Amino acid sequence: MSTAHSTALNFRSAVEADVPELVALVESAYRGDASRAGWTTEADYLDGQRTDPEGVRAIIGAADGVLLVVERGGELVACCQLEHRGDHAYFGMFAVRPGLQGGGLGKEILAEAERRARETWGAKEMRMTVVNVREELIAYYVRRGYRRTGEMSPFPYGDERFGVPLRADLAFELLVKPL
């Protein structure tokens, strides 16, 4: 197996034909046993789906955003959503193939997403929401310059498009970083 940095990453906007592979990637990174190979798994407190073809299509079709596909050597290895919201950009649907997590790929993709938000839209800040119980993941973003705001938004209990919660204390915390 080649090293993580042997082949450059290629970023492009997702298209309709990418939908099945993107859904599979996001599910593999966040749900079920496959996700346990990586550290972004939510399998311990969320069951059911993380996204679906309709959800991915909606992001691809959004006028004010982009779903970036990240490829290496012609292979889809990651994705992330960037949405222009006035003076800031929202970062979401970030998924890196579980077997490739922990090798610096995520850091490289996050930096590129921040650069694009700043250069394309003149965004002054990147915002994201992270499930509040994901201490390890929140710490990862804090190390990359994001600040915990303590501002919570409710988890969509009862809407199975976002998963089936296995705990009653889930919420989303807003993280922000000046660009």
C-alpha positions as CSV (number, residue, x, y, z in Angstrom):
1,M,0.0,0.0,0.0
2,S,1.3,3.4,-0.9
3,T,1.7,6.1,1.7
4,A,-0.9,8.8,2.3
5,H,1.0,11.5,0.6
6,S,2.3,9.6,-2.4
7,T,-0.5,10.9,-4.6
8,A,-1.9,14.4,-4.6
9,L,-5.5,15.0,-3.7
10,N,-7.9,16.1,-6.4
11,F,-10.9,18.2,-5.4
12,R,-14.0,18.6,-7.6
13,S,-17.7,19.4,-7.2
14,A,-19.9,16.4,-6.8
15,V,-22.3,15.4,-9.6
16,E,-25.4,13.3,-9.7
17,A,-23.4,10.2,-10.8
18,D,-21.4,10.4,-7.5
19,V,-24.5,10.1,-5.3
20,P,-24.4,6.3,-4.6
21,E,-20.7,6.3,-3.8
22,L,-21.0,9.4,-1.6
23,V,-23.9,7.9,0.4
24,A,-21.8,4.7,0.9
25,L,-18.8,6.7,2.0
26,V,-20.7,8.8,4.5
27,E,-22.4,5.8,5.9
28,S,-19.1,3.8,6.2
29,A,-17.5,6.7,8.1
30,Y,-20.2,7.3,10.6
31,R,-22.4,4.2,11.0
32,G,-22.2,0.5,11.7
33,D,-19.2,-1.8,12.1
34,A,-17.3,-0.5,9.1
35,S,-17.2,2.9,10.8
36,R,-15.5,1.4,13.9
37,A,-12.3,1.1,11.8
38,G,-12.0,4.9,11.9
39,W,-12.4,7.3,14.8
40,T,-15.3,9.3,13.5
41,T,-17.8,6.6,14.2
42,E,-21.1,7.5,15.7
43,A,-22.2,3.8,16.0
44,D,-22.2,3.9,19.8
45,Y,-25.0,6.5,20.1
46,L,-26.6,6.7,16.7
47,D,-28.1,3.9,14.7
48,G,-29.9,4.0,11.3
49,Q,-28.8,6.1,8.5
50,R,-26.4,9.2,8.4
51,T,-27.7,10.4,5.1
52,D,-29.5,9.2,2.0
53,P,-29.5,9.8,-1.8
54,E,-32.1,12.6,-1.4
55,G,-30.0,14.4,1.2
56,V,-26.8,14.2,-0.9
57,R,-28.7,15.3,-4.0
58,A,-30.1,18.4,-2.1
59,I,-26.5,19.4,-1.1
60,I,-25.2,18.9,-4.7
61,G,-28.1,21.0,-6.1
62,A,-27.8,23.8,-3.6
63,A,-27.3,27.2,-5.3
64,D,-25.2,28.6,-2.5
65,G,-22.9,25.7,-1.8
66,V,-20.9,22.8,-3.0
67,L,-20.3,19.2,-2.1
68,L,-16.6,18.6,-2.7
69,V,-15.5,15.1,-3.8
70,V,-11.9,14.3,-2.8
71,E,-10.1,11.8,-4.9
72,R,-6.6,10.3,-4.8
73,G,-5.4,8.2,-7.7
74,G,-8.8,8.3,-9.2
75,E,-10.4,6.8,-6.1
76,L,-13.1,8.7,-4.0
77,V,-11.5,8.9,-0.5
78,A,-13.4,11.8,1.2
79,C,-16.1,14.5,0.8
80,C,-17.2,17.6,2.5
81,Q,-19.9,20.2,2.2
82,L,-19.3,24.0,2.0
83,E,-22.2,26.4,2.1
84,H,-22.0,30.1,1.7
85,R,-24.1,31.9,4.4
86,G,-23.4,35.6,4.1
87,D,-20.2,36.5,6.0
88,H,-19.4,32.9,6.9
89,A,-19.3,29.5,5.4
90,Y,-20.8,26.3,6.9
91,F,-18.7,23.1,6.8
92,G,-20.6,19.8,6.9
93,M,-20.9,16.2,5.7
94,F,-17.2,15.6,6.2
95,A,-16.3,12.0,5.7
96,V,-13.0,10.3,5.1
97,R,-12.9,6.6,4.3
98,P,-12.4,4.8,7.6
99,G,-9.2,2.9,6.7
100,L,-7.6,6.2,5.7
101,Q,-8.4,8.1,8.8
102,G,-5.6,9.3,11.1
103,G,-3.1,9.9,8.4
104,G,-3.4,13.6,8.0
105,L,-5.9,13.4,5.1
106,G,-8.7,15.2,7.1
107,K,-6.4,18.0,8.1
108,E,-5.4,18.6,4.5
109,I,-9.0,18.6,3.3
110,L,-10.2,20.9,6.1
111,A,-7.4,23.4,5.2
112,E,-8.4,23.3,1.5
113,A,-12.1,23.8,2.4
114,E,-11.2,26.8,4.6
115,R,-9.0,28.3,1.7
116,R,-11.9,27.9,-0.8
117,A,-14.5,29.5,1.5
118,R,-12.1,32.4,2.1
119,E,-11.1,32.9,-1.6
120,T,-14.3,32.0,-3.3
121,W,-16.8,33.8,-1.1
122,G,-14.7,36.1,1.1
123,A,-16.0,34.2,4.1
124,K,-14.6,35.6,7.4
125,E,-15.5,32.6,9.5
126,M,-16.0,28.9,9.1
127,R,-18.8,27.3,11.2
128,M,-19.8,23.7,11.8
129,T,-22.0,21.8,14.2
130,V,-20.7,18.7,16.0
131,V,-22.7,16.2,18.1
132,N,-22.0,17.4,21.7
133,V,-20.9,13.9,23.0
134,R,-18.1,13.7,20.4
135,E,-15.4,14.9,22.7
136,E,-12.5,13.4,20.7
137,L,-13.8,14.9,17.4
138,I,-14.5,18.3,19.0
139,A,-10.9,18.3,20.4
140,Y,-9.6,17.5,16.8
141,Y,-11.3,20.7,15.5
142,V,-10.1,22.8,18.5
143,R,-6.6,21.7,17.6
144,R,-7.2,23.1,14.2
145,G,-8.3,26.5,15.4
146,Y,-12.0,26.1,16.0
147,R,-13.6,27.5,19.1
148,R,-16.3,25.8,21.1
149,T,-19.2,28.3,21.5
150,G,-21.3,26.3,24.0
151,E,-24.2,27.2,21.6
152,M,-26.4,24.2,21.2
153,S,-29.0,23.3,18.7
154,P,-31.4,20.4,19.3
155,F,-30.8,17.0,17.7
156,P,-33.7,16.1,15.4
157,Y,-35.1,13.4,17.5
158,G,-37.9,11.5,15.6
159,D,-36.5,12.4,12.2
160,E,-34.9,9.1,11.1
161,R,-33.2,10.8,8.1
162,F,-30.6,11.8,10.7
163,G,-30.4,8.5,12.4
164,V,-31.9,6.7,15.3
165,P,-30.5,8.1,18.6
166,L,-29.3,5.5,21.2
167,R,-29.1,8.2,23.9
168,A,-31.4,11.0,25.1
169,D,-28.8,13.7,25.6
170,L,-27.7,14.5,22.0
171,A,-27.4,18.0,20.7
172,F,-25.2,19.9,18.1
173,E,-22.6,22.3,19.4
174,L,-21.6,25.2,17.1
175,L,-17.8,25.5,16.5
176,V,-16.3,28.6,14.8
177,K,-13.0,29.6,13.3
178,P,-11.9,32.9,11.9
179,L,-10.7,32.6,8.3
